[in-house]
Amino acid sequence: KKRLISLLLAVCMAASVLPVGAFAAAAGETFAYEYEGQTLNYKVTSDSTVEVAKNTGITGTLKIPETVYDGDQNQYTVTAIGNDAFGGNDIRELELPSTLKTIGDNAFSNNYNMKNFKIPEGVTTIGAYAFSGKDISSVIIPDTVVSLGNYSFYNCSKLKTVTLSKNLSSEKSGGYLFYKSKNIEIVNVPENMADPSFVDHFN
C-alpha cells in the first residue's frame, strides 16, 4: 500500500512540472495569432501544423509567418492557406512563408489591387480561383508545384509573363488556368503538359 501511494505521489509530482502548453490543440480547433501588428485566424491540422483560416478586413501588406503559437504557447508550422482564407479582401502586397505546401481554393481571389508576389519553393498545390482577379504583371510557379486548380489565375488582366512549373501535368491540373488574362505575352509550357489544348486556356 505504501508503495502504491509513493507511486501515485511520483506521478502527481511529474505532472505538476510539465510545461504549460504541453498538449497541442485538437485538429480542427481555431485560434488567433498576432504577427507584426496583424492578427490572423489559424486552424489546427495536426499536432505541429496549421492552415490559415478565413480572415476578413485585411488591407495593405500581408505577411504570413512560418510559425505561430496558440493560447497555450504550443508552436505550429504554417503549411497551408485554407479555402477562402483571404477572398474579397484588399491585400496590396503579399509575403508567403517558405513552409507553405498548399494554397487552397479562392485563397486570395478578388484582391484586385494585389501586386506581384512570390510563390515559395515547396508549394505543391494551388487551388481553383486561388489568385483570380489580380493586378499582377508576372508570375513564377515553382517546380515543386504539381497541380493547379481550375481558373487559378482567372481574370488577371495585366498579367504578361508566366513561368510554369516543369512538373505540372494536364492530368493533375484543371482547365482555363489563365482564362480572361488576355495580355499574356510569354508562356513557358512544360513538355509534359500532354493535353494539346492546354495553351488554349491562356486567353
Solvent accessible surface area in square Angstrom, and as a share of the most:
residue,aa,sasa,rsa
1,K,196,0.83
2,K,173,0.73
3,R,210,0.77
4,L,104,0.52
5,I,86,0.44
6,S,67,0.43
7,L,107,0.53
8,L,99,0.49
9,L,106,0.53
10,A,53,0.41
11,V,87,0.50
12,C,82,0.49
13,M,135,0.60
14,A,57,0.44
15,A,58,0.45
16,S,89,0.57
17,V,120,0.69
18,L,95,0.47
19,P,94,0.59
20,V,132,0.76
21,G,21,0.20
22,A,50,0.39
23,F,160,0.67
24,A,38,0.30
25,A,24,0.19
26,A,60,0.47
27,A,75,0.58
28,G,48,0.46
29,E,90,0.40
30,T,89,0.52
31,F,32,0.13
32,A,60,0.47
33,Y,51,0.19
34,E,108,0.49
35,Y,77,0.29
36,E,121,0.54
37,G,67,0.65
38,Q,43,0.19
39,T,73,0.43
40,L,4,0.02
41,N,61,0.31
42,Y,1,0.00
43,K,71,0.30
44,V,2,0.01
45,T,61,0.36
46,S,47,0.30
47,D,113,0.59
48,S,65,0.42
49,T,32,0.18
50,V,0,0.00
51,E,35,0.16
52,V,0,0.00
53,A,19,0.15
54,K,101,0.43
55,N,5,0.03
56,T,101,0.59
57,G,70,0.68
58,I,13,0.07
59,T,85,0.49
60,G,28,0.27
61,T,71,0.41
62,L,0,0.00
63,K,78,0.33
64,I,7,0.04
65,P,10,0.06
66,E,82,0.37
67,T,50,0.29
68,V,0,0.00
69,Y,73,0.28
70,D,13,0.07
71,G,76,0.73
72,D,76,0.39
73,Q,127,0.56
74,N,15,0.08
75,Q,100,0.44
76,Y,1,0.00
77,T,41,0.24
78,V,0,0.00
79,T,29,0.17
80,A,15,0.12
81,I,1,0.01
82,G,5,0.05
83,N,96,0.49
84,D,64,0.33
85,A,0,0.00
86,F,0,0.00
87,G,21,0.20
88,G,58,0.56
89,N,18,0.09
90,D,44,0.23
91,I,0,0.00
92,R,106,0.39
93,E,79,0.36
94,L,16,0.08
95,E,97,0.43
96,L,19,0.09
97,P,6,0.04
98,S,70,0.45
99,T,33,0.19
100,L,0,0.00
101,K,98,0.42
102,T,51,0.29
103,I,0,0.00
104,G,8,0.08
105,D,55,0.29
106,N,49,0.25
107,A,0,0.00
108,F,0,0.00
109,S,7,0.04
110,N,65,0.34
111,N,0,0.00
112,Y,131,0.50
113,N,62,0.32
114,M,0,0.00
115,K,94,0.40
116,N,73,0.37
117,F,24,0.10
118,K,156,0.66
119,I,6,0.03
120,P,13,0.08
121,E,108,0.48
122,G,16,0.15
123,V,0,0.00
124,T,54,0.31
125,T,49,0.28
126,I,1,0.00
127,G,9,0.08
128,A,23,0.18
129,Y,78,0.30
130,A,0,0.00
131,F,0,0.00
132,S,4,0.03
133,G,4,0.04
134,K,7,0.03
135,D,24,0.12
136,I,1,0.00
137,S,49,0.32
138,S,44,0.28
139,V,5,0.03
140,I,118,0.60
141,I,2,0.01
142,P,8,0.05
143,D,56,0.29
144,T,49,0.28
145,V,0,0.00
146,V,50,0.29
147,S,23,0.15
148,L,1,0.00
149,G,17,0.16
150,N,74,0.38
151,Y,57,0.22
152,S,0,0.00
153,F,0,0.00
154,Y,57,0.22
155,N,62,0.32
156,C,0,0.00
157,S,57,0.37
158,K,114,0.48
159,L,0,0.00
160,K,97,0.41
161,T,50,0.29
162,V,0,0.00
163,T,46,0.27
164,L,10,0.05
165,S,0,0.00
166,K,131,0.56
167,N,70,0.36
168,L,0,0.00
169,S,19,0.12
170,S,28,0.18
171,E,136,0.61
172,K,125,0.53
173,S,15,0.10
174,G,24,0.23
175,G,17,0.17
176,Y,96,0.37
177,L,0,0.00
178,F,0,0.00
179,Y,75,0.29
180,K,86,0.36
181,S,0,0.00
182,K,149,0.63
183,N,78,0.40
184,I,30,0.15
185,E,128,0.58
186,I,92,0.47
187,V,45,0.26
188,N,74,0.38
189,V,55,0.31
190,P,13,0.08
191,E,181,0.81
192,N,74,0.38
193,M,16,0.07
194,A,73,0.56
195,D,54,0.28
196,P,129,0.81
197,S,42,0.27
198,F,6,0.03
199,V,81,0.46
200,D,89,0.46
201,H,29,0.13
202,F,12,0.05
203,N,93,0.48
